């Protein structure tokens, strides 16, 4: 048995691949285009593991996907591949439409053809056992006020950025392929992830990296935008559980029960850095905080109600925010070479030297 993962060199996908190899003997085929956010260095610890097969390519490339499906005959496909940064979607929405909508459509078409051709064998019905798991975001639900209840799986979609709109469209396509063609799908909508291997354009890694470099710590608007924070390895365990026991056609919200304003997150990171790696001049890192003009259409609050996945599948996060953020800050302090590589042109040279033909 084998699973196929798309986007498995990105932040969440690479953490999932590492966790999968650590927790399962089942092979994983990892397809990633290696855009700026796809980083083979994330997977260095399993580069020579025969259980992990890396393939460089676009999940929207139907010829390649069809070849991988025919060759590896996976029992499940997990779709992590996506353009994911809101700011980038505002300045350049075209890539988000092409990747998140058209790419997902092409993957679904390949999957539908493959699934339709599966036959029952002596070991059981492979067609009935097959799953397509689509990994999405809470941003598809729009924005909440401070007093609104958290998002449940029944909330209507109200995306407010090109990124969230493109993810909402991909979610709808996945749902439609289940209801129209019977494709056995599962969808997860997660809250803000944080943890190792997060590209330093997102809030937490950006603050860690900028603080150490003596740069400003940019906070949008008043910094009171509230997010629910989920440690990435908890997210990976939730996805494994949904794949294992989720009901076909269902959506599961995955959250960390950690609602916090962005400004509080920045102060927490600063305090941890003050403790773990103080500034040489003895001053606190929070002096580097700089307020900048808020981005267009900035959603005020996201919050996930994760009671469904807990009550139906028995999953809940293992990390508190306090334990998860400490692990995250320490990981960035312990891995300065990774940060330097992803911020420089040397990363491509590193890939060529380390992986070459494997990529």
Legacy VTK file of the C-alpha trace (Angstrom):
# vtk DataFile Version 3.0
C-alpha trace
ASCII
DATASET POLYDATA
POINTS 359 float
0.000 0.000 0.000
1.118 3.548 -0.798
-0.124 7.107 -0.386
0.491 10.020 -2.767
1.004 13.484 -1.291
1.017 16.710 -3.321
2.874 19.748 -2.001
4.905 17.573 0.324
7.981 19.807 0.354
6.060 22.810 1.672
5.566 23.761 5.295
2.647 21.539 6.293
3.289 18.901 3.633
6.905 18.318 4.619
5.991 18.063 8.291
3.331 15.528 7.308
5.834 13.501 5.260
8.288 13.421 8.165
5.560 12.424 10.613
4.228 9.787 8.212
7.602 8.108 7.855
8.025 8.236 11.631
4.631 6.682 12.382
3.954 4.333 9.461
5.698 1.635 7.438
3.615 2.541 4.386
5.504 4.184 1.475
4.777 7.802 0.598
5.175 9.306 -2.882
5.806 13.022 -2.537
5.038 15.308 -5.499
6.102 18.944 -5.252
6.838 21.625 -7.852
9.489 23.245 -5.625
8.323 26.827 -5.867
9.875 29.309 -3.420
7.981 27.708 -0.508
8.747 24.110 -1.467
12.013 23.199 0.208
13.747 19.849 -0.183
15.965 20.722 2.744
12.878 20.150 4.918
13.030 16.492 3.863
16.770 15.983 4.240
16.357 13.536 7.143
14.369 11.112 4.951
16.158 11.781 1.637
17.698 8.297 1.584
14.759 6.497 3.150
13.277 4.033 0.619
9.864 4.577 2.188
9.865 8.164 0.837
9.867 8.755 -2.928
10.250 12.376 -3.984
9.155 13.552 -7.437
9.615 17.125 -8.616
6.638 18.261 -10.671
3.342 20.124 -10.840
0.237 18.487 -9.382
-1.664 20.095 -12.265
0.445 18.171 -14.810
-2.049 15.483 -15.761
0.432 13.341 -17.692
2.784 13.216 -14.710
0.014 12.570 -12.186
-1.487 9.817 -14.339
1.954 8.214 -14.597
2.453 8.328 -10.823
-0.978 6.861 -10.172
-0.423 4.033 -12.645
3.062 3.306 -11.315
2.482 3.495 -7.575
-1.238 2.570 -7.288
-1.851 4.648 -4.121
-4.710 3.839 -1.785
-5.065 7.552 -0.970
-4.165 10.981 -2.314
-3.593 13.889 0.077
-3.649 17.338 -1.500
-1.489 19.857 0.360
-0.387 21.725 -2.781
-1.422 25.383 -2.782
-0.294 28.967 -3.012
-0.953 30.119 0.529
0.230 33.641 1.365
-2.524 36.263 1.547
-0.214 39.210 0.823
1.104 37.518 -2.317
-2.470 36.805 -3.458
-3.305 40.502 -3.172
-0.374 41.609 -5.308
-0.507 38.671 -7.744
-3.783 36.717 -7.688
-3.199 34.911 -10.979
-0.886 32.268 -9.520
-3.466 31.480 -6.856
-6.229 30.972 -9.389
-4.024 28.760 -11.551
-2.612 26.633 -8.738
-5.409 26.397 -6.209
-8.350 26.115 -8.593
-7.080 24.825 -11.948
-4.430 22.634 -10.327
-6.963 21.060 -7.969
-9.359 20.498 -10.882
-6.681 18.703 -12.895
-5.749 16.562 -9.898
-9.398 15.670 -9.329
-9.821 14.663 -12.965
-6.794 12.367 -12.773
-8.039 10.962 -9.488
-11.533 10.322 -10.836
-10.162 8.348 -13.778
-7.792 6.362 -11.565
-10.437 5.637 -8.922
-12.923 4.569 -11.579
-10.449 2.001 -12.864
-9.753 0.372 -9.509
-11.014 -3.195 -9.279
-11.832 -5.393 -6.345
-9.042 -7.823 -5.535
-8.645 -10.761 -3.211
-7.503 -8.477 -0.438
-10.672 -6.385 -0.480
-12.317 -3.667 -2.532
-9.591 -1.157 -3.433
-12.123 1.166 -5.021
-14.236 1.348 -1.854
-11.169 1.818 0.356
-9.677 4.668 -1.705
-9.681 8.229 -0.279
-8.943 11.724 -1.614
-8.136 14.061 1.284
-8.123 17.790 0.542
-6.311 20.077 3.007
-7.843 23.554 3.239
-8.089 26.588 5.508
-10.448 28.349 7.919
-10.069 31.512 5.818
-12.759 30.235 3.430
-15.341 31.093 6.110
-14.498 34.797 6.142
-14.145 36.982 9.209
-15.689 36.914 12.689
-16.403 39.630 15.207
-15.095 39.254 18.755
-18.473 37.925 19.927
-19.305 35.583 17.035
-19.154 31.861 17.744
-16.209 30.006 16.219
-16.455 28.510 12.751
-18.158 25.137 12.524
-18.309 22.893 9.485
-21.772 24.345 8.761
-20.627 27.949 8.381
-21.252 29.412 4.948
-18.275 30.389 2.816
-17.449 34.114 2.735
-13.828 34.400 1.524
-12.364 37.899 1.552
-8.990 37.596 -0.216
-7.928 36.116 -3.552
-6.156 33.387 -1.572
-9.193 32.384 0.478
-11.478 32.675 -2.554
-9.232 30.316 -4.525
-9.192 27.832 -1.651
-12.972 28.092 -1.304
-13.315 27.295 -5.007
-11.077 24.249 -4.627
-13.155 23.071 -1.647
-16.308 23.380 -3.732
-14.743 21.377 -6.542
-13.832 18.582 -4.125
-17.360 18.561 -2.741
-18.854 18.550 -6.235
-16.733 15.588 -7.333
-18.105 13.631 -4.395
-21.726 14.522 -4.996
-21.573 14.290 -8.797
-19.208 11.376 -9.370
-19.189 9.627 -6.007
-15.468 10.248 -5.492
-14.662 9.306 -1.866
-13.359 12.619 -0.540
-12.489 14.085 2.844
-11.832 17.774 3.542
-10.053 19.406 6.459
-10.160 23.145 7.201
-7.422 24.163 9.603
-6.586 27.260 11.607
-3.238 29.107 11.444
-0.360 26.626 11.582
3.028 27.342 13.115
6.135 25.267 13.759
9.334 24.010 12.074
10.053 24.651 8.375
7.666 27.615 8.082
8.831 29.983 5.326
9.765 33.309 6.959
7.119 35.424 5.290
4.409 34.351 7.740
3.937 36.086 11.088
5.736 33.861 13.592
8.848 32.905 11.592
9.132 36.457 10.234
9.202 37.846 13.764
11.824 35.321 14.885
14.067 35.936 11.887
13.703 39.741 11.827
14.272 40.037 15.559
17.595 38.225 15.390
18.657 40.291 12.369
17.933 43.554 14.192
15.191 44.429 11.708
11.775 45.980 12.428
9.005 43.633 13.527
6.116 44.789 11.283
2.643 44.588 12.811
-0.356 45.343 10.588
-2.751 48.028 11.804
-3.392 47.851 15.542
-2.256 44.233 15.796
-5.570 43.112 17.261
-6.448 40.677 14.478
-7.269 37.406 16.213
-6.235 33.968 14.940
-6.553 30.441 16.286
-3.084 28.863 16.369
-2.383 25.183 15.645
1.003 23.515 16.042
1.834 21.906 12.709
2.579 18.453 14.131
-0.842 18.449 15.788
-2.314 19.285 12.403
-0.451 16.342 10.865
-1.808 13.957 13.493
-5.328 15.229 12.788
-4.929 14.575 9.066
-3.695 11.050 9.739
-6.731 10.462 11.928
-9.170 11.831 9.328
-7.585 9.640 6.652
-7.873 6.641 8.934
-11.416 7.055 10.208
-13.138 10.057 8.600
-16.562 9.605 7.020
-16.533 9.966 3.231
-17.908 13.303 2.072
-17.469 14.967 5.463
-15.586 18.140 6.392
-13.543 18.347 9.595
-12.389 21.622 11.138
-8.969 21.324 12.786
-8.002 23.942 15.361
-5.749 24.437 18.338
-8.202 26.180 20.720
-5.686 29.028 20.901
-7.272 32.349 19.935
-4.772 35.172 20.272
-4.305 38.673 18.796
-1.352 39.043 16.454
0.252 41.624 18.734
0.178 39.165 21.643
1.905 36.598 19.436
4.664 39.076 18.609
5.187 39.957 22.275
5.318 36.254 23.177
7.976 35.623 20.540
9.961 38.625 21.773
9.801 37.427 25.371
11.014 33.952 24.409
13.892 35.426 22.428
14.770 37.663 25.385
15.060 34.467 27.428
16.674 32.114 24.902
18.895 34.464 22.899
19.050 37.964 24.397
20.127 40.944 22.323
23.798 41.783 22.709
22.911 45.311 23.828
20.662 43.970 26.586
17.547 45.714 25.247
14.234 43.845 24.826
13.237 42.647 21.378
9.813 44.286 21.633
11.525 47.634 20.997
11.794 46.501 17.350
8.000 46.336 16.921
6.847 48.705 14.173
3.235 49.347 13.242
2.578 49.401 9.493
-0.454 50.184 7.335
-2.995 47.385 7.508
-3.315 45.205 4.435
-6.451 45.476 2.260
-9.431 43.432 3.435
-7.622 42.124 6.502
-9.975 39.688 8.266
-10.442 40.632 11.911
-10.843 37.227 13.534
-10.711 33.529 12.721
-11.643 30.861 15.240
-12.163 27.138 14.752
-14.712 25.033 16.612
-12.956 21.645 16.568
-15.566 19.705 18.541
-16.633 17.553 15.582
-13.229 15.960 14.999
-12.831 15.446 18.746
-16.251 13.877 19.334
-16.390 11.770 16.159
-12.744 10.814 15.656
-11.245 11.274 19.116
-8.616 13.809 18.025
-7.501 16.861 19.962
-4.232 18.844 19.917
-1.384 17.624 22.084
0.392 20.996 22.335
-0.707 24.085 24.170
0.278 27.356 22.537
2.853 27.896 25.261
4.575 24.561 24.610
4.280 24.783 20.833
5.602 28.328 20.472
8.599 27.565 22.701
9.463 24.547 20.521
9.061 26.700 17.419
11.299 29.547 18.569
13.932 27.050 19.715
13.816 25.266 16.343
14.576 28.503 14.467
17.395 29.316 16.862
18.833 25.830 16.330
18.561 25.959 12.520
20.127 29.212 11.280
21.494 27.486 8.160
17.978 26.517 7.056
16.828 30.135 7.465
19.840 31.472 5.590
19.342 29.026 2.725
15.654 29.751 2.162
16.392 33.468 2.154
19.190 33.246 -0.389
19.946 31.907 -3.836
22.159 29.231 -2.315
19.130 27.008 -1.775
18.998 26.031 -5.460
22.684 25.133 -5.346
22.069 23.067 -2.230
19.261 21.154 -3.973
21.480 20.409 -6.957
24.302 19.153 -4.749
22.218 17.119 -2.327
19.481 15.698 -4.502
20.455 16.145 -8.145
18.803 13.354 -10.098
16.395 12.543 -7.258
14.687 15.892 -7.729
LINES 1 360
359 0 1 2 3 4 5 6 7 8 9 10 11 12 13 14 15 16 17 18 19 20 21 22 23 24 25 26 27 28 29 30 31 32 33 34 35 36 37 38 39 40 41 42 43 44 45 46 47 48 49 50 51 52 53 54 55 56 57 58 59 60 61 62 63 64 65 66 67 68 69 70 71 72 73 74 75 76 77 78 79 80 81 82 83 84 85 86 87 88 89 90 91 92 93 94 95 96 97 98 99 100 101 102 103 104 105 106 107 108 109 110 111 112 113 114 115 116 117 118 119 120 121 122 123 124 125 126 127 128 129 130 131 132 133 134 135 136 137 138 139 140 141 142 143 144 145 146 147 148 149 150 151 152 153 154 155 156 157 158 159 160 161 162 163 164 165 166 167 168 169 170 171 172 173 174 175 176 177 178 179 180 181 182 183 184 185 186 187 188 189 190 191 192 193 194 195 196 197 198 199 200 201 202 203 204 205 206 207 208 209 210 211 212 213 214 215 216 217 218 219 220 221 222 223 224 225 226 227 228 229 230 231 232 233 234 235 236 237 238 239 240 241 242 243 244 245 246 247 248 249 250 251 252 253 254 255 256 257 258 259 260 261 262 263 264 265 266 267 268 269 270 271 272 273 274 275 276 277 278 279 280 281 282 283 284 285 286 287 288 289 290 291 292 293 294 295 296 297 298 299 300 301 302 303 304 305 306 307 308 309 310 311 312 313 314 315 316 317 318 319 320 321 322 323 324 325 326 327 328 329 330 331 332 333 334 335 336 337 338 339 340 341 342 343 344 345 346 347 348 349 350 351 352 353 354 355 356 357 358
